[in-house]
């Protein structure tokens, strides 16, 4: 058998195996849908479906339907954090897919997560409009301070102070959250951050992180990862307790 034949076999057989896994995943998923009113029978089928979908990643063309059914299978199998990760991977490839957007929004609502969003004023008006309004108010404030008297001067003083406070608090906070690029999320159970990279270390003070909470990986040692949360907390977590987003 020559080298070309070996290369051909190595390329063809994994693809056929992945196609079989995909067919199994869809078959288990459809069987689970038929029995969806009986959770005791349906959930094992959805779990088998989710496992088969995971095996297909990287071996078959990824379509919106692939991510929809995979995310739904993970959700119905009782893995909402996995479902959220799948929906977000799908949205990076297909950002305008309405069904994936609905799944993602529903999961965020059900998991009661705090999104990394901009400040409400920036979100509603837009950053450029906010800067324009801030500039106009600031100009009016200084105009009132230097060219007017009595009450109008006081109003101008408060306007300028308000603009400074807003610029020093709200805008940096919004920009900081926008710059947070998560690459992992908490898995299916609440998670406490550890002070060090061993089980013997105590937990950090504070509440446990909810499933599907976004994390940024900073470093790792063996099976332990140093992570940062949206609210600025740092700590160590075990690899088995998080889902790492490998991207697409």
LUMVEX-112230 format. One line per field, with one value per residue: residue number from 1; residue in one letter; x, y, z of N, C-alpha, C in turn. Coordinates in steps of 0.02 Angstrom, whole numbers, plus 50000, padded with zeros to 5 digits. Each point is the difference from the previous one (the first is absolute). Layout:
// residues N
pos = (NUM:...)
code = (a:...)
neast = (X:...)
nnorth = (Y:...)
nup = (Z:...)
caeast = (X:...)
canorth = (Y:...)
caup = (Z:...)
ceast = (X:...)
cnorth = (Y:...)
cup = (Z:...)
This chain:
// residues 248
pos = (1:2:3:4:5:6:7:8:9:10:11:12:13:14:15:16:17:18:19:20:21:22:23:24:25:26:27:28:29:30:31:32:33:34:35:36:37:38:39:40:41:42:43:44:45:46:47:48:49:50:51:52:53:54:55:56:57:58:59:60:61:62:63:64:65:66:67:68:69:70:71:72:73:74:75:76:77:78:79:80:81:82:83:84:85:86:87:88:89:90:91:92:93:94:95:96:97:98:99:100:101:102:103:104:105:106:107:108:109:110:111:112:113:114:115:116:117:118:119:120:121:122:123:124:125:126:127:128:129:130:131:132:133:134:135:136:137:138:139:140:141:142:143:144:145:146:147:148:149:150:151:152:153:154:155:156:157:158:159:160:161:162:163:164:165:166:167:168:169:170:171:172:173:174:175:176:177:178:179:180:181:182:183:184:185:186:187:188:189:190:191:192:193:194:195:196:197:198:199:200:201:202:203:204:205:206:207:208:209:210:211:212:213:214:215:216:217:218:219:220:221:222:223:224:225:226:227:228:229:230:231:232:233:234:235:236:237:238:239:240:241:242:243:244:245:246:247:248)
code = (x:x:x:x:x:x:x:x:x:x:x:x:x:x:x:x:x:x:x:x:x:x:x:x:x:x:x:x:x:x:x:x:x:x:x:x:x:x:x:x:x:x:x:x:x:x:x:x:x:x:x:x:x:x:x:x:x:x:x:x:x:x:x:x:x:x:x:x:x:x:x:x:x:x:x:x:x:x:x:x:x:x:x:x:x:x:x:x:x:x:x:x:x:x:x:x:x:x:x:x:x:x:x:x:x:x:x:x:x:x:x:x:x:x:x:x:x:x:x:x:x:x:x:x:x:x:x:x:x:x:x:x:x:x:x:x:x:x:x:x:x:x:x:x:x:x:x:x:x:x:x:x:x:x:x:x:x:x:x:x:x:x:x:x:x:x:x:x:x:x:x:x:x:x:x:x:x:x:x:x:x:x:x:x:x:x:x:x:x:x:x:x:x:x:x:x:x:x:x:x:x:x:x:x:x:x:x:x:x:x:x:x:x:x:x:x:x:x:x:x:x:x:x:x:x:x:x:x:x:x:x:x:x:x:x:x:x:x:x:x:x:x:x:x:x:x:x:x)
neast = (50043:49990:50041:49987:49999:50055:50023:49981:50023:50055:49990:49988:50034:50041:49996:50007:50048:50023:49992:50027:50048:50003:49998:50046:50036:49987:50019:50052:50017:49986:50034:50045:49994:49999:50050:49997:49940:50045:50016:49975:49960:49979:50014:50000:49946:49980:50017:49974:49948:50003:50011:49952:49964:50024:49990:49947:50015:50009:49950:49950:49972:50015:49937:49957:49975:50064:50012:49945:50008:50064:49987:49950:50041:50049:49956:49973:50066:49983:50029:49969:50053:49997:49935:50016:50048:49959:49950:50047:50021:49936:49989:50060:49973:49943:50027:49972:50019:49937:50001:50062:49980:49944:50036:50044:49952:49968:50058:50017:49937:50000:50061:49961:50030:50052:49974:50052:49954:49988:50018:49943:50027:50060:49969:49961:50044:50045:50061:49991:49936:50021:50052:49956:49956:50049:50024:49937:49985:50059:49991:49936:50024:50054:49958:49959:50055:50026:49943:49979:49945:50004:49934:50003:50040:49958:49950:50036:50013:49936:49986:50050:49983:49937:50022:50037:49951:49957:50045:50007:49936:49950:50033:50047:49947:49967:50054:50008:49935:50001:50055:49953:50050:49942:50034:49957:49961:49967:50016:49976:50049:49973:50041:50040:50025:50055:50030:50009:50051:49971:49973:50061:50006:49991:49934:49995:50000:49936:49949:49971:50039:49951:49966:50047:50025:50010:50054:50053:50029:50036:49994:50042:49990:50020:49960:50039:49948:50041:49944:49969:49958:49939:49986:50053:49967:50051:50016:50012:49992:49966:50036:49984:50013:50037:49969:50052:49994:50002:49943:49998)
nnorth = (49940:50044:50052:50007:49933:50001:50050:49967:49944:50033:50024:49943:49956:50048:50021:49937:49993:50060:49979:49944:50035:50037:49945:49973:50056:50005:49937:50004:50055:49972:49947:50043:50031:49939:49989:50061:49971:49952:50042:49950:49997:50062:50014:49935:50005:50054:49964:49944:50038:50030:49939:49976:50053:49991:49937:50034:50035:50040:49955:50039:50019:50057:49985:50049:49955:49989:50066:50010:49946:50016:50066:49983:49957:50045:50044:49960:49993:50062:50023:50045:49989:49935:50004:50039:49959:49950:50031:50015:49937:49981:50045:49975:49943:50001:50061:49990:49941:50010:49937:50007:50058:49969:49948:50042:50040:49946:49974:50058:50002:49938:50012:50052:50007:50031:50030:49992:50043:50048:50058:50003:50056:49969:49947:50045:50047:49953:49974:50005:49981:49953:49989:50002:49964:49957:50003:49994:49953:49971:50011:49979:49949:49993:50002:49960:49964:50010:49988:49965:50016:50003:49985:50033:50040:49996:50011:50049:50021:49990:50031:50044:50006:50004:50040:50031:49999:50017:50045:50013:49991:50028:50047:50009:49999:50039:50039:49996:50004:50050:50016:49976:49962:49970:49952:50006:49951:50016:49938:49940:50016:50032:50050:49979:50061:49967:50005:49935:49970:49990:49940:49996:50042:50052:50006:50038:50057:49999:50016:49941:49984:50031:49945:49994:50015:50057:49970:50032:49955:50005:49941:49950:49956:49956:49975:50049:50043:50051:50023:50041:50029:50010:49980:49973:49943:49979:49944:49943:49965:49944:49966:49952:50056:50005:50038:49976:50062:49949:50034:50035)
nup = (50000:49951:50003:49935:49998:50037:49964:49944:50027:50018:49939:49969:50035:50022:49937:49978:50045:49982:49938:50020:50031:49944:49962:50041:49998:49936:49994:50044:49967:49942:50022:50023:49941:49974:50043:49972:49998:49987:50048:50036:49948:49998:50064:50013:49961:50033:50054:49973:49985:50060:50026:49961:50017:50062:49985:49976:50053:49948:49996:50015:49943:50029:50008:49987:49958:49983:50004:49964:49962:49992:49994:49960:49970:50003:49978:49955:49992:50013:49944:50038:50040:49986:50010:50052:50016:49987:50030:50045:49998:50000:50048:50018:49980:50034:50004:49941:50023:49981:49979:49978:49975:49980:49978:49974:49978:49980:49979:49975:49978:49977:49978:49986:49940:50026:49948:49962:50022:49956:50026:50036:50022:50003:50030:50031:50019:50017:49993:49934:50006:50042:49959:49950:50034:50019:49937:49977:50045:49988:49935:50005:50036:49961:49949:50035:50014:49939:49969:50052:50033:50066:49993:49944:50036:50051:49957:49971:50062:50016:49943:50009:50065:49978:49951:50047:50044:49953:49978:50065:49997:49969:49966:50048:50041:49957:49991:50066:50007:49957:50035:50040:49982:50013:50029:50051:50020:50055:50019:50013:50041:50054:49993:50049:49998:49984:50059:49996:49970:50058:50006:50027:49949:50042:50006:49946:50034:50013:49963:49992:49949:49968:49984:49953:50060:49968:49974:50022:49961:50056:50031:49993:50048:49956:50047:50022:50000:49988:50029:49958:50044:49975:50061:49967:50012:50038:49969:50033:49943:50012:49957:50045:50033:49945:49956:49967:49979:49958:49992:49941)
caeast = (49957:50043:49988:49939:49942:49994:49974:49930:49961:49999:49955:49932:49967:49976:49941:49944:49984:49966:49932:49961:49985:49950:49936:49978:49981:49934:49952:49986:49965:49931:49967:49988:49944:49938:49987:50018:49953:50022:50069:50043:50020:50026:50064:50057:50008:50030:50070:50035:50003:50050:50067:50013:50012:50067:50048:49998:50030:50062:50003:49945:49982:49958:49946:49956:49959:50044:50007:49934:49982:50049:49985:49937:50014:50035:49953:49951:50037:50014:50065:49989:50063:50023:49955:50018:50064:49986:49964:50046:50044:49961:49989:50060:50000:49938:49976:49932:49952:49949:49988:50056:49993:49947:50026:50050:49965:49960:50046:50024:49946:49987:50058:50002:50068:50012:50037:50051:49972:50020:49955:49935:49997:50040:49967:49941:50014:50059:50058:50012:49950:50017:50057:49976:49959:50046:50038:49956:49984:50061:50010:49950:50017:50054:49973:49959:50043:50042:49966:49936:50004:49951:49977:50022:50070:49998:49977:50057:50049:49975:50002:50070:50017:49965:50034:50063:49984:49976:50056:50047:49969:49958:50031:50052:49969:49970:50053:50033:49959:50002:50064:50008:49991:49999:50019:49976:49942:49990:49961:49930:49986:50032:50072:50037:50069:50050:50056:50058:49988:49992:49936:50009:49995:49931:49962:49996:49938:49951:49953:50021:49985:49944:50014:50004:50031:50056:50066:50058:50056:50062:50058:49981:50051:49970:49927:49973:50000:49990:49949:49976:49929:49979:49999:50067:50025:50052:50007:50018:49946:50020:49981:49936:49946:49987:49997:50046:49978:50057:49989:49984)
canorth = (50060:50058:50056:50035:49963:50011:50067:49999:49964:50041:50057:49979:49963:50044:50036:49954:49989:50061:50000:49952:50033:50051:49965:49976:50058:50023:49947:50004:50063:49993:49953:50036:50046:49960:49982:50058:50008:49954:50021:49944:49964:50046:50029:49958:50005:50065:49996:49965:50045:50053:49970:49987:50064:50023:49963:50023:50067:50002:49948:50009:50071:50026:50041:50024:49944:49959:50032:50003:49934:49983:50040:49975:49935:50013:50030:49949:49950:50028:50033:50068:50035:49975:50027:50070:50001:49979:50053:50056:49979:50006:50070:50029:49983:50022:50049:50023:49945:50019:49945:49998:50059:49986:49950:50034:50046:49961:49970:50053:50017:49944:49992:50061:50025:50071:50006:50052:50050:50068:50036:50006:50061:49989:49950:50028:50057:49991:50034:50063:50048:50017:50046:50064:50030:50020:50059:50058:50020:50027:50067:50043:50011:50049:50064:50028:50018:50059:50056:50016:50013:49973:49930:49966:49981:49939:49944:49982:49964:49931:49964:49981:49947:49939:49972:49970:49939:49951:49977:49961:49939:49961:49984:49948:49936:49972:49979:49942:49941:49985:49970:49935:49946:49939:49940:49942:50013:49951:49943:49990:50008:50059:49991:50047:50012:49980:50046:49971:49949:49934:49992:50015:50072:50020:50038:50073:50024:50020:49950:49955:50021:49963:49965:50040:50065:50009:50003:50012:49959:50038:49955:49933:49954:49933:50001:50059:50060:50065:50033:50066:50006:50065:50048:50013:49950:49955:49939:49938:49952:49938:49995:49964:50043:50053:49983:50044:50016:49991:50042:49966)
caup = (50000:49995:50045:49979:50023:50072:50010:49980:50051:50062:49990:49985:50053:50053:49977:50003:50070:50023:49971:50039:50064:49988:49990:50067:50040:49978:50015:50072:50013:49978:50045:50061:49989:50001:50070:50042:50056:50052:50010:50019:49939:49949:50017:49978:49928:49986:50020:49947:49942:50012:49995:49929:49967:50018:49961:49931:49993:49963:49949:49953:49991:50054:49974:50054:50025:50042:50065:50032:50027:50052:50059:50028:50031:50063:50048:50021:50038:50067:49999:49973:49987:49936:49949:49989:49964:49932:49965:49986:49946:49939:49984:49971:49929:49970:50049:49986:50003:50049:50047:50047:50043:50048:50048:50041:50045:50047:50048:50045:50046:50045:50044:50042:49997:49987:49937:49995:49956:50014:50044:49968:49960:49940:49960:49968:49958:49958:50028:49965:50022:50069:49999:49975:50053:50054:49978:49998:50069:50030:49972:50030:50070:50005:49978:50054:50056:49988:49967:50031:50072:50047:49997:49938:50011:50042:49957:49958:50041:50012:49936:49988:50048:49981:49941:50021:50037:49951:49959:50041:50027:49955:49936:50008:50018:49940:49955:50030:49989:49929:49984:50032:49952:50038:49963:50037:50043:50053:49975:50018:50071:50028:50007:50042:49980:50048:50010:49967:49950:50030:50036:50070:50011:50016:49950:50007:50030:49950:49977:49947:49932:49971:49937:49939:50011:49955:50031:49958:50023:50002:50005:50022:50023:49996:49992:50034:49959:50033:49961:50019:49986:49978:50055:50024:50046:49975:50038:49965:49992:49967:49929:49994:50023:49951:49929:49965:49932:49954:49941:49938)
ceast = (50045:49978:49936:49937:49990:49972:49926:49956:49995:49954:49927:49966:49980:49938:49939:49978:49962:49929:49955:49981:49946:49931:49972:49974:49929:49946:49981:49959:49926:49961:49984:49941:49933:49980:50009:49953:50016:50075:50047:50025:50035:50070:50059:50012:50032:50074:50041:50007:50054:50071:50019:50013:50070:50053:50005:50038:50068:50005:49945:49987:49951:49950:49958:49958:50041:50005:49933:49984:50048:49985:49935:50010:50035:49951:49951:50033:50016:50067:49993:50064:50031:49958:50017:50065:49989:49966:50046:50051:49964:49991:50062:50006:49939:49966:49929:49948:49950:49989:50056:49998:49947:50024:50048:49966:49960:50045:50027:49947:49989:50057:50010:50071:50001:50044:50054:49978:50027:49952:49936:49996:50039:49966:49942:50018:50058:50058:50013:49951:50014:50057:49978:49960:50044:50039:49958:49984:50060:50014:49951:50017:50055:49978:49961:50044:50035:49962:49933:50009:49945:49983:50026:50073:50003:49979:50057:50053:49979:50002:50070:50021:49966:50032:50065:49988:49978:50058:50047:49972:49965:50036:50058:49972:49971:50054:50036:49961:49999:50064:50010:49984:50003:50022:49985:49938:49997:49954:49933:49984:50035:50073:50030:50071:50047:50056:50062:49980:50004:49935:50006:49995:49927:49966:50007:49935:49953:49957:50030:49980:49945:50022:49994:50026:50064:50065:50052:50059:50065:50062:49975:50062:49968:49925:49968:50008:49989:49953:49983:49927:49984:50003:50069:50028:50050:50001:50016:49940:50028:49974:49931:49940:49983:49996:50043:49976:50060:49992:49983:50051)
cnorth = (50062:50056:50038:49966:50009:50069:50003:49967:50042:50059:49978:49969:50044:50038:49955:49987:50060:50004:49951:50030:50053:49970:49974:50057:50023:49948:50000:50062:49994:49950:50034:50048:49963:49985:50059:50011:49953:50012:49942:49961:50047:50025:49956:50004:50066:50001:49964:50044:50053:49973:49988:50065:50025:49965:50024:50065:49994:49948:50007:50075:50023:50050:50027:49944:49956:50030:50004:49934:49980:50038:49976:49933:50009:50028:49947:49943:50025:50032:50071:50038:49977:50030:50072:50005:49982:50056:50058:49982:50006:50072:50034:49985:50027:50051:50023:49945:50012:49945:49996:50059:49988:49951:50034:50046:49963:49970:50052:50019:49945:49991:50061:50029:50075:50005:50054:50052:50068:50031:50015:50061:49993:49951:50029:50053:49989:50042:50068:50053:50023:50051:50069:50037:50025:50062:50063:50024:50031:50071:50050:50016:50051:50069:50034:50023:50067:50061:50018:50010:49961:49927:49963:49978:49936:49939:49976:49960:49928:49959:49976:49944:49934:49966:49965:49934:49945:49972:49955:49933:49958:49979:49950:49932:49966:49975:49939:49936:49980:49964:49931:49945:49933:49941:49937:50020:49946:49944:49995:50009:50062:49986:50054:50006:49981:50052:49975:49943:49929:49998:50019:50075:50018:50036:50074:50018:50023:49943:49956:50028:49956:49961:50047:50071:50005:50008:50016:49962:50040:49956:49931:49961:49931:50006:50059:50061:50062:50040:50068:50005:50072:50053:50008:49950:49954:49937:49941:49953:49937:49997:49968:50045:50056:49970:50050:50009:49998:50040:49958:50020)
cup = (50000:50047:49982:50025:50076:50016:49984:50053:50064:49993:49993:50061:50060:49979:50001:50071:50029:49972:50037:50068:49992:49990:50066:50042:49982:50015:50074:50017:49981:50044:50067:49994:50003:50072:50048:50059:50057:50012:50016:49940:49950:50016:49982:49925:49980:50021:49949:49939:50009:49994:49927:49962:50015:49958:49928:49989:49965:49945:49947:49990:50054:49972:50058:50030:50047:50070:50037:50034:50055:50064:50033:50035:50067:50053:50026:50038:50071:50005:49974:49986:49934:49943:49984:49961:49926:49961:49983:49947:49933:49979:49974:49926:49964:50046:49990:50003:50057:50053:50052:50048:50054:50053:50048:50051:50053:50054:50049:50050:50052:50051:50045:50003:49990:49939:50005:49950:50018:50050:49962:49955:49936:49954:49961:49949:49952:50025:49967:50023:50072:50002:49976:50054:50057:49982:50000:50070:50034:49975:50030:50073:50009:49978:50056:50058:49989:49973:50030:50075:50037:49987:49939:50007:50042:49960:49955:50038:50011:49936:49985:50046:49982:49940:50019:50037:49952:49959:50039:50024:49947:49937:50007:50017:49939:49953:50026:49987:49926:49981:50030:49950:50037:49956:50040:50039:50053:49974:50035:50074:50026:50019:50045:49974:50056:50004:49963:49953:50028:50039:50074:50015:50016:49942:50012:50034:49944:49978:49946:49932:49972:49938:49941:50011:49958:50039:49948:50028:49994:50000:50019:50021:50006:49989:50035:49957:50044:49957:50031:49981:49979:50055:50034:50049:49965:50043:49955:49998:49967:49929:49992:50018:49951:49930:49963:49928:49954:49936:49940:49948)
